């Protein structure tokens, strides 16, 4: 089910899980419904969405979840991962 995540990618998996959880709720879907439509178990959805925990998962699962949520996978990544400029507080107007 969950794959070990390197420290380097930990925050990315957490952000993707939060984005999946948020979008699922906006869509009015339960974890059970998302799991069924994505072809995975509810416990796998729960592990992916677990706040503060980095649970890795395959691209196939990611694509299936994206399809079930009705969002392009690239848009889901963009919604989940903040650019370094935002994380580090560097605005687009800064000339550093």
Residue frames relative to the residue before (quaternion, step in Angstrom):
aa qw qx qy qz dx dy dz
X 1.0000 0.0000 0.0000 0.0000 0.00 0.00 0.00
X 0.8224 0.0831 -0.0364 0.5616 3.62 0.03 -1.22
X 0.2735 -0.7450 0.5905 0.1466 3.51 -1.09 0.79
X 0.5595 -0.5988 0.4463 0.3595 3.56 -1.14 0.63
X 0.2321 -0.7794 0.5744 0.0935 3.55 -0.94 0.95
X 0.4388 -0.6828 0.5141 0.2774 3.56 -0.94 0.89
X 0.6503 -0.5225 0.3823 0.3975 3.54 -1.22 0.54
X 0.6171 0.5831 -0.3294 0.4132 3.58 1.03 -0.85
X 0.7799 0.3352 -0.1677 0.5012 3.61 0.99 -0.79
X 0.3548 0.7795 -0.4642 0.2260 3.58 1.27 -0.05
X 0.7124 0.4561 -0.2707 0.4596 3.60 0.71 -1.05
X 0.6125 0.5557 -0.3526 0.4378 3.58 1.07 -0.66
X 0.6741 0.4787 -0.3011 0.4752 3.59 0.89 -0.86
X 0.6232 0.5267 -0.3419 0.4663 3.59 1.03 -0.73
X 0.6706 0.4978 -0.3016 0.4600 3.61 0.90 -0.90
X 0.6409 0.5055 -0.3298 0.4743 3.59 0.99 -0.76
X 0.6386 0.5292 -0.3234 0.4556 3.59 0.97 -0.81
X 0.6486 0.5031 -0.3099 0.4798 3.57 0.99 -0.83
X 0.6527 0.5098 -0.3182 0.4613 3.60 0.94 -0.85
X 0.6372 0.5185 -0.3250 0.4686 3.60 0.97 -0.82
X 0.6640 0.5086 -0.3016 0.4577 3.57 0.89 -0.94
X 0.6690 0.5094 -0.2939 0.4545 3.57 0.91 -0.95
X 0.6903 0.4717 -0.2817 0.4708 3.56 0.84 -0.97
X 0.6062 0.5507 -0.3496 0.4551 3.59 1.04 -0.75
X 0.6793 0.4825 -0.2880 0.4721 3.59 0.92 -0.88
X 0.6199 0.5308 -0.3357 0.4705 3.59 1.04 -0.77
X 0.6876 0.4708 -0.2670 0.4840 3.57 1.09 -0.74
X 0.4425 -0.7133 0.4379 0.3219 3.60 1.28 -0.10
X 0.4594 0.6846 -0.4380 0.3583 3.56 1.16 0.61
X 0.3796 -0.6719 0.5819 0.2565 3.53 -1.18 0.64
X 0.6379 -0.4906 0.4032 0.4358 3.56 -1.24 0.18
X 0.6158 0.5543 -0.3434 0.4422 3.58 1.04 -0.75
X 0.6780 0.4885 -0.2977 0.4616 3.58 0.88 -0.92
X 0.6453 0.5072 -0.3232 0.4710 3.59 0.93 -0.86
X 0.6463 0.5287 -0.3183 0.4489 3.57 0.92 -0.90
X 0.6645 0.5063 -0.3053 0.4569 3.56 0.88 -0.93
X 0.7045 0.4666 -0.2684 0.4625 3.59 0.86 -0.96
X 0.6991 0.4433 -0.2608 0.4968 3.59 1.16 -0.59
X 0.4369 -0.7266 0.4362 0.3014 3.58 1.26 -0.18
X 0.5920 0.5169 -0.3854 0.4835 3.56 1.11 0.77
X 0.6084 -0.5581 0.4052 0.3926 3.58 -1.25 0.11
X 0.6049 -0.5483 0.4295 0.3859 3.56 -1.24 0.45
X 0.6353 0.5295 -0.3407 0.4471 3.59 1.01 -0.70
X 0.6109 0.5266 -0.3545 0.4732 3.60 1.13 -0.57
X 0.6233 0.5146 -0.3344 0.4846 3.61 0.98 -0.79
X 0.6528 0.5226 -0.3097 0.4526 3.57 0.90 -0.93
X 0.6593 0.5042 -0.3065 0.4660 3.60 0.96 -0.84
X 0.6479 0.5156 -0.3148 0.4640 3.59 0.99 -0.83
X 0.7376 0.4315 -0.2204 0.4703 3.58 0.95 -0.91
X 0.4432 0.7267 -0.4495 0.2710 3.61 1.21 -0.32
X 0.3814 -0.7485 0.4916 0.2296 3.60 -0.56 1.13
X 0.8250 0.2281 -0.1820 0.4839 3.55 -0.96 0.91
X 0.6826 0.4248 -0.2918 0.5181 3.58 1.25 -0.01
X 0.2674 -0.7582 0.5762 0.1470 3.55 -0.96 0.89
X 0.0569 0.7902 -0.6034 0.0912 3.54 -0.28 1.28
X 0.3200 -0.7785 0.5149 0.1624 3.53 -0.50 1.23
X 0.0008 0.7744 -0.6327 0.0005 3.52 -1.26 0.49
X 0.6183 -0.5990 0.3816 0.3366 3.53 -1.23 0.55
X 0.6277 -0.5102 0.4249 0.4065 3.54 -1.31 0.26
X 0.6038 0.5595 -0.3659 0.4341 3.58 1.02 -0.69
X 0.6516 0.4888 -0.3077 0.4917 3.58 0.96 -0.85
X 0.6326 0.5345 -0.3281 0.4545 3.59 0.95 -0.85
X 0.6735 0.4842 -0.2946 0.4745 3.60 0.89 -0.93
X 0.6498 0.5146 -0.3198 0.4590 3.61 0.97 -0.81
X 0.6422 0.5031 -0.3194 0.4821 3.59 1.00 -0.79
X 0.6333 0.5331 -0.3271 0.4557 3.59 0.94 -0.87
X 0.6616 0.5001 -0.3022 0.4701 3.57 0.92 -0.92
X 0.6646 0.5104 -0.3043 0.4529 3.58 0.92 -0.91
X 0.6990 0.4403 -0.2595 0.5001 3.59 1.11 -0.67
X 0.4242 -0.7281 0.4479 0.2987 3.59 1.26 -0.17
X 0.5716 0.5555 -0.3930 0.4586 3.56 1.03 0.80
X 0.5164 -0.6116 0.4967 0.3356 3.55 -1.11 0.69
X 0.5609 -0.6278 0.4099 0.3510 3.63 -0.87 0.84
X 0.6395 0.5244 -0.3360 0.4507 3.61 0.97 -0.76
X 0.6468 0.5072 -0.3199 0.4712 3.59 1.02 -0.74
X 0.6296 0.5212 -0.3372 0.4672 3.58 1.06 -0.69
X 0.6259 0.5121 -0.3331 0.4847 3.60 1.02 -0.73
X 0.6681 0.4997 -0.3075 0.4575 3.60 0.86 -0.93
X 0.6584 0.5071 -0.3104 0.4615 3.58 1.02 -0.74
X 0.7308 0.4688 -0.2304 0.4394 3.55 1.11 -0.67
X 0.7870 0.3305 -0.1534 0.4979 3.56 0.94 -0.83
X 0.2947 -0.7595 0.5595 0.1523 3.53 -0.68 1.15
X 0.4962 -0.6398 0.4881 0.3259 3.59 -0.98 0.76
X 0.6485 -0.5313 0.3807 0.3901 3.57 -1.20 0.57
X 0.6031 0.5745 -0.3666 0.4145 3.59 1.04 -0.70
X 0.6642 0.4827 -0.3052 0.4823 3.59 1.00 -0.75
X 0.6484 0.5232 -0.3156 0.4541 3.58 0.91 -0.93
X 0.7615 0.3836 -0.1920 0.4859 3.58 0.89 -0.95
X 0.5001 -0.6981 0.3995 0.3208 3.60 1.29 0.10
X 0.4629 0.6551 -0.4653 0.3743 3.56 1.15 0.57
X 0.2687 -0.7846 0.5416 0.1379 3.57 -0.55 1.14
X 0.6314 -0.5412 0.3921 0.3933 3.56 -1.24 0.34
X 0.6381 0.5316 -0.3235 0.4535 3.59 1.22 -0.40
X 0.5532 0.6192 -0.3911 0.3969 3.60 1.25 -0.37
X 0.2110 -0.7790 0.5797 0.1125 3.54 -1.04 0.78
X 0.3012 0.7677 -0.5064 0.2518 3.55 0.79 1.03
